[in-house]
Amino acid sequence: MATIPGFSQHYFPDKGVWEEKEPSEMKVNPEKLKAAVAFAVREESDSDKNLKMAHYLGGFGREPFGFPVGPMRDRGEATGLIVYQGYVIAKWGNPERVDLTFSVAKSILSTTVGLAVDQGLIRSEKDLVYPYMAPIIPYEPQRPAVNKSDHLDQEDVFDLFDTEHNRKITWEHLLRQTSDWEGTLWGKPDWADRPEGNSNEWLTRTRHEPGTVYKYNDTRVNVLALAALNVWRKPLPVVLKEHIMDRIGASDTWRWTGYENSFVILDGQIMQSVSGGSHWGGGMFINAYDQARFGYLTLRKGKWKDQQVISEEWINKSRTPTSVQTNYGFMNYFLNTDRKEIPAAPESAFFHLGAGTNMIYVDEENDLVIVSRWIKNEQKAELVKLVLESLP
């Protein structure tokens, strides 16, 4: 963790407090801002607050092997924060409530990979992944210990990158969701996540060369999480707490979990490999204030007070468009390339996005962070537009 010469001129909140200012004090139009907040409340998602029910009614539960295997929790009401020039100028709902944040967890996962690069545990994100990997030893307490002869033809370990195709995959391919990794992890085959085309070809189709085709796929995200665990040799929530969350003053209420079967044995310890989302349950449970702190860290290019928590170089790489999916950087940085995603916003704006909808909007040009939870996905751009119209 590097010290930045010359203490930052920006305000950074200490743990447990985040200074609030009246909109008028910041030259923000109070009525327009109030209208934006009212819009976010009015456009709350109409999906079931029972997230297990929403899972099945929304389509994920109808996928092959689509049943949840991680913990879920009923969600709260529409909630959010608006942080302008470092200060909270508006809030709604219950920002202290700890809820699932779905694929915003991907941005947090990619950050742990960035920390590994910063510390030299991974030499470069352009490196092939397989040379970094050892055989994975699953923790399977239900597996019978007797009749070992019945399992002579079964290996006791597995490799994540043991096929000709998978050995071509780099860390960057996984970060950009262009790997086309093949296989099954934690009982979820890669082909079963958002399957496309004719089902007769799901198992036999020709694999795309890594880097050539983008496909949003949570099995492959979980591959990245397990690969990162093996590089760090300790649970990723511990890495995140020590290197990010404690340093930015996050609360003690967030939890990052995996699945009921995603445990491995590493260095003699039982460790859970976390999920990079909540597609099958699990993932990041977090409140809106902690989401805002993470977004504010990325707004400040990895700096917090007088410390460079994660390198500015990694933040810049995360914001670089993927050649075959130009609105996507490193997971889960969604970009406003050509201002297609949010027309009213600067092209340089980006947002961490998860189902629900959960959004952390980050706008360097306007010194703005918006956390919006449980808003209809098709209304998130309009919310940003309304907030921007309130600014001086």
N, C-alpha and C positions, 0 to 999 in steps of 0.2 A: 504494500500500500504506500504510494508515494505521497509526499507532502508537497503542496502547491506553493511556490514562492509567492508571497503577498496574499494575505487572507482574502477570500472571495468577498466581493462587494454585495453578493446576493444574500437575501434572507434564507436561512435554513431552519426549519422547526426542530426543537429539541424533542426528545422522547416524551410522549404523553400530552404534548401541547402543540397546537398549530394556531398561530395568531390569526384572528379574523379582523377584517376591516370592512367598513361600510362601503358599498359600491361608489357612492358619491365622493368619498375620500380619495378613491383611486380614479376619479373622473370617468367612472363607468355609469351609464344611464340606468338608474335603478328600476324604472318601469320596464324597460326592454329586458333587463336581466330577470326581473320577476316573471315576465311573460315566457322567457326561455325555460325557467324552472317549472312553471305551470304546465308548459308543453311536455316536459319530461315526465311529469307526474301523470298527466292525462294520457300519454301514449305508452303507459306501462304495458309490458308484454301480456298478452291474453292467454299464454300457455298455462297449464296447470301448475299451481305452486307446489304440489307434490311432485318433486322432480323425478321420482320413479315412474309415476303415471305419465308425466310429460315425456319421459324417455320413450315409452312404448307408443304413446299417441303421436309423437313427433316423427317417428320413422326409424330411429336408430334401433329400437327394439325389434323391428321387422327384418333387420339384416341377418344373414347367417351368423350364428353364434353371438347374437346381439344382446344377450342378457347382461345386466350389470354384474361386475365382480368386485367392485369397490364401494366404499361407503358413500351414501348420498344423504342430503338433508333437505327438508322442505325450505324453499327460498323465502326471502322477505319481500317487502314492498319495493316499488320503484325508489331508487336511492341514488344519490350522487353528490359530488363536490365540484366546485369551480375554483381553481387556484390561479390567480392572476398576479404576476410579478412576485410570486412566492407566497402570497397571502390568500387565505380562504375568503372569498367574497360572496359565496352562496353555497347552500347545502339543502338537501331535501331527503325525506325518508329517514332511515336509521343508519347513518354512516359507520356506526360502531358495531353493527351486526356482522357476524362472521358467516359468510355464505360461500358456496362454491363459485369459482370464477371461470370454470371451464378452460378454454384454450388460451386465456391470458397466461396460464401456467407454462405455455410453450415459450413465451418470452423469458420467463424466469428460468426455465430449463436451459435455453440457449445462453443465458448469462453465466450459468455454472460452467458451460463449455468454454465461454470466453475467459473466465477466470483461470481455467486450466491452461489455456493458451498464454495468458498473461504471465503465469507462473512457470511456464516451460514444461508442464506435465504433458502437454501436446505441443509439439514444435511448431506446427502450422495447421490451420483448419483445412489446408489443401492436401495434407497427408492422407494416405490410405489408412483406413481404420483398422484393418485386420492385423497389422504388425503390433498394435497396441494391446490386442486382446489375448487373454488366456482362456482355457476352457472354463465354462460357467458351471458351478456346482449348485444345482437347485436344492432348496430345503424342502423336502417332501415327507413330513412326519406321518402322512397317511399311507405311505408306500410300505408294504409288508416286508419285515426283515427276515422272514423265513422263506424256505424254498428258493434259495438263491439260484438254483439250477433253472428255475422257470424264467430267469431273466438273463441267461447267458448271452442272448443275442441283442440285448439292449445296453446301450452305453449309460453310464451313471452321470455323465456330464454332457453338455452341449456347447457348440460353437456358434456364434452369431454370424460369422462371415466365412463359412466353410464351403461355399459353392463358388464355382468359377465366376458367376455374375457378382456375387456379394463381395468377392475380393477386389473388385474394381471400385468400390464405393469409398469416397473420402468423407471426412467430417463435414465438409461444406455441402456435399450432396445431401446428407441427412439434415443439415440446418436449413437448407433451401427446399426440402421435400421434393428432390429430383433424383433420389437414389434408386427407386423401383426395387428396393430390397425385397428378397423373396424368402418366405418362411412363415413360421408360426411362433408367436411369443405369448406366454401366459394364456394359452388356449384360444388366441385370436389370430387366425390366418390373415396374412396381408391382403388376400383377395376378398376377404369377407367385410372389409371396411369400405362402405360406399361403393359396392360392386357396380361395374358398368358393363354394358354389352351383353352378349349371349352367355348364359351361365355354362353352356357346354365348353366354353373357351376360357373360363376363369382359371383353370389349373394348367392349361396347356399353351396359353398365348406366349408369343415371343417377348422376351424381356427387353425393355428399352435400355439403351446404353445410359449409364448413370450421367446425369447432367443434362439430358436432352428433353425430358418430359417432366412437367410438374404434376404431382398428384397429392392432394391433401390426404394424409393417411396416418391414423393414430397408432397403428401397430408399429409403423416405422419410427414414429416419435418415441415410442416406448423402447425401441431398439437403441435410439440415441441415449435415452436416460440410463439404460443398463450399461451401455458402453462407457458413459461418463462416470458411473459408479465404479467401474473397474479401473478407470484411470485414477480417480481420487482415492480409492480404497477406503472410503467411508461414506455413509449415507449422504445423499445430496441435500436433504434438509439441514444437516449439520453444516455442510459447506455453505449453504445459503445463509444460515443464521450467523455464522462466524464472519463471513466475508462481505455480506451485503446487509442483511436486515438489522443486525445490531448496530452497524455503522451508520445507518440512515435513520436510526431512532424508531424503528418499527415496533409495534406492540408485541406482547408475548402471546397473542391469541391466535396467530395464524398457524395452520397445520398443513403439511404437504404429505400426502399419503399415496400408496400404490394400491394393489389389489390383494385379495385374500390369498392368492397363490403366487404373488410376485416376490417371494423371499429366496435369497441365495445365501450360501455360506462363503464368506470371504475373510481370509486371515483368522480363521477360527471363530468368527462372529456371525450370527444370523443377522442379515441386513435386508431391509425391504427396498426393492427397486421401485421408485415412484413413477407415477403416470404424468405425462405431459398434457393432461387435459382430463375431462370428466366424461368422455364418450361412453365409457363403460363403468362410470362411477369413479370414486377416488379423485386424485388431483389436489388442487390448492384450495383450502378453505381460508378465507382472508376477509378483512373488513375494508371499507372504502378508503379510510385514511391510509392504511398500509398500501393499498393499490396506488393512491395518489403519491405516496412517498417514492414508490418504485418508478412511476411515471415522471416524477420530478427529477429523479436521479438521471433518467435518460434524457430529459430536457436539458439538464446541466452537463451533458456529455460525460457522464460517469463521475463527476465531481460531487463531493458533499462537504460543505464547509471548507477546511483546508486540506482535504484528502482526495486523492484520485482513487476512488473505490474500485472502479473497473476502467480499463484504459479507454481513452477517447478514440483510439484506433479501432477498438472493438465495436464501440457504438457506431462509428462511421461505417464499418463493414456491415453491421446489422441493418443499416439504413440504405445499403446499396441494392438496387433492383436486381432480381434474378432474371437472367437473360430470357428464359422461356416463360416467365410469369412476372411481368415488370411491376406489378403492384405489390410484390412480396419480397421482403428482404430475408434476413435470418428469422427463423420462427420466433415469435409470431408478430413480427413487425410488418404491419400492412402500410403500404406507401400510397401517397396521393399523386402518383405518377400521372402526368397530363391532367391533373385535377379531376380525374374520373370518379374517384371514390367519394370525395367531398368537394363538389365544385366551388363552394364559397370559400374554401380554405386555401392557404398557400400550397404550392406544389411540394414544398419542403416539409409540410406537416406529415405526421405518421400516427398510427394508433395501434395499441396492443388490443387484440380483439378475441373475444370468446363468446360462445353461444349464450343465449339467455335473454337479451344480448347484454354482455359485459364489455364495456369499452373504456380504455384509458387513452384519451386523445392528447397528443403532445404537439405543441405548436411553438417552435423556437422564435419565429418572426414576431409573434404576438405575446411571447412570454406567458404562455397559457397551458394549463393542464385541466382537462375535464374528465372526471370519472362519472360514467353513467351506467347504472346497473338495472337490468330488467326493463329495458326499453325495447320497443319493437325494432327489429333490425332495419327495416326500411325507413325508419324515422331518425336514425342516428345522425345522418348528414344534415337534416333540417335542424336538429338541436344545435349542432355546431354552428350553423348559419345564424341562428337566433342569438347565440352567445356572442359571436363575432360582431354582430350588428349593435350590440350594447357597448362595445369597447370604444374608447376615445379614438 
